Amino acid sequence: MTHPMISIAMALSMGALVATPARAADVPKSATAAAAVSHAAVAQQYATLVHANYEDVLSTAKALQSAVDAFLAAPSAATQDAAKNAWLAAREAYGQTEAFRFYGGPIDSDKGPEGRMNAWPMDESFVDSVKGKPNAGLVNNLKFKITAKNLMAQNERGGEENIATGWHAIEFFLWGQDLSETGPGERSFEDFVDGKAPNADRRRLYLKTVTDLLVSDVDSLVKAWAPGVKTNYRAKFEKGGKESVRKMLVGLGSLSRGELAGERLEVALNSQDQEDEHSCFSDNTHRDAVTNAKGIQNVWLGTYKRVDGSVVSGPSLKDLVAVTDAALADKTTQQIAESVAAAEGIQAPFDREIMGDKAAPGRQRIQKTIASLTQQSKDIVASASAVGIKKLTLVEPSCFFNAFCASAV
């Protein structure tokens, strides 16, 4: 999605409800002494953390690729379920990488792959048949040759909901439309069996192609952040000092308010439309919110727990802020922990949480998360000022100046 930008002054002026601080025991502690922290050290640790997270995304995406291959080789309910579970597992790692966006890095530069990896919401009929439209989509257009190049060219062609590739295209092929109020989509594995569904061969090819493309795109991000390469993005980032720290804070502030609180929660809360939830086919939107919030916490604390259980830890933004304003560092840490806890309180399915009036328990849980994320974005802006960064532009939710959306905060 394309987002307008807001200034540091506007970010500071945003209204927000103040959430209850988390208990100190719930907040991870950095082992790094504040006095030893510098902008350069924090930027270098961030690069290490980013690379580790993307490596985990790659390993889990390859597991998804293997599960999809097994499903397509022998379609059955069991192999389909295995592919679904692999998709869910890979999303846990990927969701945390959303904190690495919004500053023109490898993921979302002009040539970055983000738009073809995680764009949403998706018009399913652009890709395949849907209820009431049995001949819809690229799968059923026999004149369209299914290749990675052609699918990339079709992605968002003619409209931002014309999503042809990425996580949510794969999700749609595995789950199908979500036509249930109580659960996810229920696509039959027979959609991929010759003689059981029209163009099953093309459906198999499509799913195979977009899954392989996703793995390739993640691999490019791992390489961009790989250590010891003199010409990749990481090498430049590690030398960026204060400017690199500014980018880190832009990513955290933008995800906090503009993307997660705004586009991913506030929009759906106000529209009460299932189509506006992030992972609508699998009903995994509640986990998207948690992993996004966790990604912010990872960067703030300079710590990331890998899928194998090992921990990457080092000099952090919290440590850097604490050098000049320990109270602000602690306040921001507490607020971020509260946001993670609030996101964890959102129940599945998300499309039921958004329904009802303002007093409905589900809507209150989502509103609590929005309020906490909004407050934390203000704390992040204040933290930027504390470390000498006066010019900060954050992504603004597209609904922010809309009275209807603003009324939710």
MOWOSUL-V176300 format. One record per backbone hydrogen bond with DSSP energy under -1.0 kcal/mol. CO is the residue of the C=O (numbers start at 0). NH is the residue of the N-H. If there is no record, write none. Layout:
<<CO/NH> <CO/NH>>
This chain:
<<3/395> <5/393> <6/10> <7/11> <8/12> <22/25> <23/26> <32/35> <33/36> <37/41> <38/42> <39/43> <40/44> <41/45> <42/46> <43/47> <44/48> <45/49> <46/50> <47/51> <48/52> <49/53> <50/54> <51/55> <52/56> <53/57> <54/58> <55/59> <56/60> <57/61> <58/62> <59/63> <60/64> <61/65> <62/66> <63/67> <64/68> <65/69> <66/70> <67/71> <68/72> <69/73> <75/79> <76/80> <77/81> <78/82> <79/83> <80/84> <81/85> <82/86> <83/87> <84/88> <85/89> <86/90> <87/91> <89/93> <90/94> <93/96> <94/97> <96/99> <97/100> <106/113> <108/111> <112/115> <113/116> <113/117> <116/166> <121/123> <122/125> <123/126> <123/127> <125/137> <126/138> <129/132> <132/129> <132/135> <139/141> <140/143> <144/146> <146/150> <147/151> <148/152> <149/153> <150/154> <153/156> <155/158> <158/161> <160/122> <160/162> <161/155> <165/169> <166/170> <167/171> <168/172> <169/173> <170/174> <171/175> <174/186> <176/178> <187/190> <188/191> <189/192> <192/195> <192/196> <196/199> <198/202> <199/203> <200/204> <201/205> <202/206> <203/207> <204/208> <205/209> <206/210> <207/211> <208/212> <209/213> <210/214> <211/215> <212/216> <213/217> <214/218> <215/219> <216/220> <217/221> <218/222> <219/223> <220/224> <223/233> <231/235> <232/236> <233/237> <236/239> <239/242> <240/244> <241/245> <242/246> <243/247> <244/248> <245/249> <246/250> <247/251> <248/252> <249/253> <250/254> <251/255> <252/256> <253/258> <254/259> <255/260> <256/261> <257/262> <258/263> <260/265> <261/266> <264/268> <265/269> <266/270> <267/271> <272/275> <273/276> <278/283> <280/184> <283/287> <284/288> <285/289> <286/290> <287/291> <288/292> <289/293> <290/294> <291/295> <292/296> <293/297> <294/298> <295/299> <296/300> <297/301> <297/302> <299/317> <303/311> <305/308> <309/305> <311/303> <315/319> <316/320> <317/321> <320/323> <320/324> <324/328> <325/329> <326/330> <327/331> <328/332> <329/333> <330/334> <331/335> <332/336> <333/337> <334/338> <335/339> <336/340> <337/341> <338/342> <339/343> <342/345> <348/351> <348/352> <349/353> <351/354> <356/359> <359/363> <360/364> <361/365> <362/366> <363/367> <364/368> <365/369> <366/370> <367/371> <368/372> <369/373> <370/374> <371/375> <372/376> <373/377> <374/378> <375/379> <376/380> <377/381> <378/382> <379/383> <380/384> <381/385> <382/386> <383/388> <384/387> <393/5> <396/399> <398/401> <401/405> <402/406> <404/407> <405/408>>
